[in-house]
Amino acid sequence: MAIVDQVEEENCGVITDRVREELQRLAASFPEKIFIADSRARIGRFRGVVVKPNRREAALAVGLDPGRMRERAFLLRAGEELRKRTGKLVYITAGEEGIFVFQGDGY
């Protein structure tokens, strides 16, 4: 299930706090299904689902400076933190560098 949360205003689009909680419950109830979230402003609030932020979104989600995300150490820190929070795979898109996948044993 693709979860697309692209509305900037809090609790204004389809993916509200309540819906996000229900998606977490559904993902736990159906572990054989893949739930993947893409959110510009709230990727750090998703739990129990795969997330796919870009570098900037990942940095903001974990409280890092987005301007430093080209530094490998910052990107790795953000990816690992998101993986710990979600308990699932994290895909960080990085433009011309491709995509970084965090799965619990590095990237």
C-alpha positions, 0 to 999 in steps of 0.5 A: 500500500502506497501512503502519499502524504504531500499536503503541507498543512497539518491534519488537512489532507487525507493522512491525518494523525488518526489515519497514520495511527490506523495505517500503523495498526494495519501494517502490524496486522498484515505483515505480509503486505508492504506499506510504504510512506512518502511524506514531505513534512511528516515522514518522521511520524510514521511507525511500522511502515517502510519510508522513502524520504529524500535527503532533506526530508530525512534530515528534518525528520530526525532534527539534523541540518538539511544542508549537511546531508551531502556528508555521508555521516549525516545521511547515515545517521538520519537513515539509521535513526529513521530505521530505528523509529519505523522498525522497517526499511528506509529508502533515502533518495539522493539524486544523482547518487541514487538511493540509500537503503537502510535495513538494520545492518548498515546501508 
